């Protein structure tokens, strides 16, 4: 009983404190903004149940704090939690400095700007997950987060005299990797073309360096989105392994993807839009080995109950083949049903 009374007292005290802070924040022109998402869903995997469960119910959430210290200094904290870890973790911390109008700096544990798709926030993806190609590239270092210093600018269509977006980043992580990433996009109205380059160097006992290249084109509007991209990336881990076996040490992978979606707008109480999409990718992890690839065909639809509340259905067919198999297998294919809210 005493514990219950104490808990209620602490809760009321917290609410009073939050209300006081909100009043102070309003006086300071809303310096702190909250955003994020919450999701819950169910995944059915195509795999032998002897290799683990073939079904999964999950939930996850994100709370992001954007802090405007003044017109030139911003901060960001990104907290994530999910049913797998059953814990809340700090996923991103960063400070942004607006040096001049078209030159800004960001420092913190931030994303490596490799590829078009990876810089889209997870809650804003049209598909539930990123493409297999993007995730495969991230696993060998071309993506993910690292402690980085990045110069950047995002194109503003109200300033067409400078039709560029760019990112130049240097990074260091705790896996003895250091490197740099350069990314530039040229915008032509709703169209754009871009290129990405990443150099990474691994120290320690097994030293190596690697290079990755990406090229993309896209079209973006309110209703229609389309994108194509190719990657040519060196695998530093496989390169080290091959070198230790006295074989060719420069192992490159090649990948390509194409994506298109269309949003149909409606104005009903529980239907604001339908958004079907189709994504197709292929990834060849070693271009020197024939018959080794993964093909992904992902299709789905988003049902918008509200612009920030959507029911999502994805059918993700993954066809995997290596040089020892005659045909592709559909292992690890999946169907995902998810309900998401954004705020």
N, C-alpha and C positions, 0 to 999 in steps of 0.2 A: 504494500500500500504506500509506504514511504517513498519507495523508488518511483511509483507511478506519479505521485504528487511532485516529486523532484523533476521528473521528465517533463510534465506539463509546464512547470515553472520555467524550465530552461527553454522550452519551445516558445512560450509567450515572450520571454525575454529576447529570444532570437528574432521573432517577428517584429517586436518593437524596434530592435536595432536595425533590421532591414528597412523598416518604414522610415526611420530617421535617416538612414543612408540614402534612400531613394530621394528624399527631400533635398539632401545636400547635393546629390548628383544632378537633380533638376536645376538647382541654382547654378551649377557649373556647366550647363548646357549639355547634359547627358554625355559625360566623358566615357562611360563604360557601356558597351553594348554586348548582349548575350545572343548567341546563335548556336545552332547544332541540330541534332536529329535523334530520333528514337526509332528502332525497327524491331520487328518480331517476325519470324518466319519458320518455314519448314523446308528441308531439302531431302530429296530422295536420290541416292547415288546408284549408278549401275556398277555394282561390284559384288564379288563373292562375299557372302556374309562371314565366311571363315577368315577373311582378311580384315574384319572389323565391321562395325555397324554400317548398314546401308541406308540409314535414315537419321536425320538430325533435326531437332527443334532448337531454335536459337533466338537470342535477343541481344541487342547491343545499343549503345547510346553515345552521344558526343555532346560535350558542353564546351563552347568556345567563348573566350572573353577577349574582346577587342577594346583596347584602352587608348584613347586619344589624350596624350599628355599636353600637346599643343598642336599647332598647325603643321609642324615639321617632324614630330616624334610620335610614333605609335608603338604599342606593345600587343602581343598576342599570347594567350595560353590556351592550349587545346587538351582537354581531358577526355579519355575514352574508357569505356567499360563494356564487357560482354560476358555472355554466359559461359564461354570457354575458360577465360581466366578467372571469372568471378571476383574481379577486383578492378578498381579504378586506377588508371595510369596516366601520367603526364606524357602525351605523345609529341607535343610540339611546344617549343618556347621560341619566341623571336621578338626582335626589336627592329622597327622600320624607321629609316631616316629619309626625309624628302630633301635632298641636297638642292636640286633645281627642278624645274617642272618636268623635264624628261630624263632625269637621272636620279634614281633612288637606290638606297642600300638596305639590305636586310641581313641580320645576323642572328643565328640561333640553330636549333636542331630542326632543319627545314628540308623540304624535298629537293632532290637533285632534279633539275629541270630538263630531263632527258625524255624526249618524245612529246607529242601533242596531247595525248590522252592523260598523261600522268599528273599534269598540273590542274586538272579538273577536280574539284573537291568531291569526295566520295558520295556525299549526299546529293550532289547535282548530276551524277552519272545517269544516263538514260537506262542503261542496263544495271542490274543489281551489283555485279562485280566488274572489275576491269577485265580487259581481254586477256586470253591466255598468253598472247605474244608479249603484251606489256609486262605481265607478271613474270614470265620466263626471263625477259631481259633484266628485270629488277633483281632476280635471284642471283645473277652473276655481276651485279654492281651497277647496272644502268637504270637507276631509279632508286627508290627507297629514301630514307632520311639520313643525314649526317650533319655534324656540326659544320656549318658553312657560313661563308661571307658571300653575298650575292648582290650584284648590281643589276637593276631591272627597270623595265618600263612596259606598261600595258597600253596598247593602242586605244585611243579614244576617238570614236567616229565624229566627235564634235571638233576635232583638230585634224582634218584630213591632210594638212600640209606636211605632217610627219607620219606616214603610213606604215610604221614599224612597231613591232613588239620585240623585246630582246631580254635575255637573261645571260649573265656571265657570272659563274660561280666557282669558288675554290672550296674544297672540303677536306675533312679529316675525320676518320672514325677509329674505333678501338680494335679493328681487325687489321691494323698496320697498313690500311689503304689511305692514300692521299690522291688528290686529282683535281681536275678542272672540267667544267662543262660550259659550252657556248651554244646558245639557241637563239635564232632570229627568225622572225616571220614578217613577210611583206603582205599587207592587206590591200585588197582592191574591192572596195565596197563590202559586200557580204562574203567575198571570196578571200582566200589567203593561201600562200605557199610558204613553206618553212624548211629549215635544215637545223640539225642538231649534231654536235660533236662532243664526245667525252674522252678524256685521257685519264687513266687511273694507274697508279703505281703502288705495288705492294713491297714493303720492306721485310725484314726478318731473315730467317734462314733460307727460305725459298723465294728469292726476289723475282719479280716479274713486272712487266708493264703491259697495258692493253689499251686498245682504241675501239671506239664505237661510233657509228654514223647512223643518222636517221634523216629521212626526207618525207615530207607530207604535203598534202593539198586538202583544202576543205571549203565547205560552204555552210554558213550559219545564218538562220533567220528565225523568226518566232515559231514558224510551223515546220520548216524543212531543215534537217541537218544531214550533211553527208561528209565523209572523210575517207581518205586513203593514205596509207603510210607504209614505208619499208624500213627495215633495220638491217644493218650489217655490223655485227658486234663480235669482238674477240672475247673468248671465254678464258679469263685468267686462271681459274681453278683447273680446267681441263688442260690448259697449256702447260701448267706446272707438272701435272701428272704425266703428260706425254713426254716432257723433257726428262723427267726422272727415269723414264723407260727408254731414253735415247731415241725418241721418235721426233717427228715434226712438232715443234712447240708452239706454233702460231695457229691455234684452232679458232676458226671463225664460224659463227652461226648467221643464218639469213632468215628473215621473216617479213611477211607482208600481211596487210589487213585492209578491209574495206567495210564501211559502216554507213547505213542510211536509216533515217527515222522520219516520221511525219506526225504532226500533232493536229488532231481534229478537235476543234473547240465546240463546246456545248454550254448551255446555261440552264441546267436543271438543278434541283436541290442537292442531289447526290451524284451528279455527273457533270463535271466541268471540262472533261477532255478525255480522249482516247489517243494513245500514242504507240502504234506498232513500230517495230524496228527489226533490222536484220544486220548481223555482224558475221563476217567470215575472215578467218585468219589461217595462216600456215607458218610453222616455225621448223626450220631445219637446224638442229643444234650443232652439226658438224658438216660443213659443205664438202669435206673430203670423203665422207662416207655416204654412199648412195643408199636410198631406201630407208632413211632414218628421218622421220618427221612426225609432227602432230598437226592435224587439221581440226579447226574449231568452226562449227556452224551454230551460231547462237541467235535465236529468235525469241521474241516476247512481245508483251504489250503492257503498258501502264494505264491504269484506270484511275483517273483523278476524281476523288470525291470533293476535293478542294485543291487550289493550286499548290498547297503545301502538305496535302494528305493524299497518298496514292497507294492503290493495291497493285502489286507487280507480279507478273508471271513470266518466268524465263525457262526456256528449254535449251539446254546447253549440250550439244552433241560434240564429243571429242573422239576423233579417230586417230589412234596411235599405231605407229609401225616402226620397227627397226629392221636392220639388215638381215636378221635371222627369221623374220616372219614373212610369209607370202602375202597375207592380207592385213588390213588395218583391223584393230579391235576397238570396241566402243567402251572399254573400261574407263571409269572415272567420268562418264557422261552423267548429267544430273538434271533434275527438274526442281525449280525453286519457286515457292510462293511466299510473298512477303508483303507486310503492311508497314508503310513508312510515314512518319510525320516529320516535317521540318519546321524550324522556328527561327 
